[in-house]
């Protein structure tokens, strides 16, 4: 299967006399072009530098299944340009494109074709005393299949697009109860009263019905009625 190869590339491959080189396009905040060839390679309008910064490239495999094709890409950290770029501007979901260039016996580029396209999913840095490296974990678009696009209705997303706008400042308070004013919880003590019925020595306390103690009642006067019946006189009702 030709895979869209140009006729010049197919002819050169068929001749059996060719040299291959990898071309890596790394799109961070700035775009970087590297090759593992011994000299710079110009492909179209892009120049891929053979400066030795491309230190490692994982193997690329094909499968008839849809899966997450993951590979490792190692760049030298001696030059602080990329290190500063990823630390200041981030690295997640940045595109990476890898091509394979075909050169003839005169080391002239016959053509190139893409062999891998993906996005940065992870990054690690290693220092070895006199040298350092930046390792990127790159995966194809299936690794980001379930990621939701667009903005979020929260303050951090709003600040990213409109710095200083406080419209979503309190969205994290949605659903919470709001108490207005200065609240102070006061626990009521039980109200008591004292009752001394008719001069007896019975005392009743801790009855939560009256705010102030009730004065004991004097026994009602006794009047003598007819027929030997004793009738209490409570006086007139007012």
Secondary structure, 3 states (H helix, E strand, C coil): CCCCCCHHHHHHHHHCCCEEEEEEEEECCCEEEEECCCCCEEECCEEEECCCCEEEECCCCCCCCCCCCEEEEEEECCCHHHHHHHHHHCCCCCEEEEEEEEECCCCCEEEEEEEEEEEEEEEEEEECCCCEEEEEEEECHHHHCCCCCCCCCCHHHHHHHCCCCCCCCCHHHCCCCCCCCCCCCCCCCCCCCCECHHHCCCCECCCCCCCCCCCCCCCCEEEECHHHCEEEECCCCC
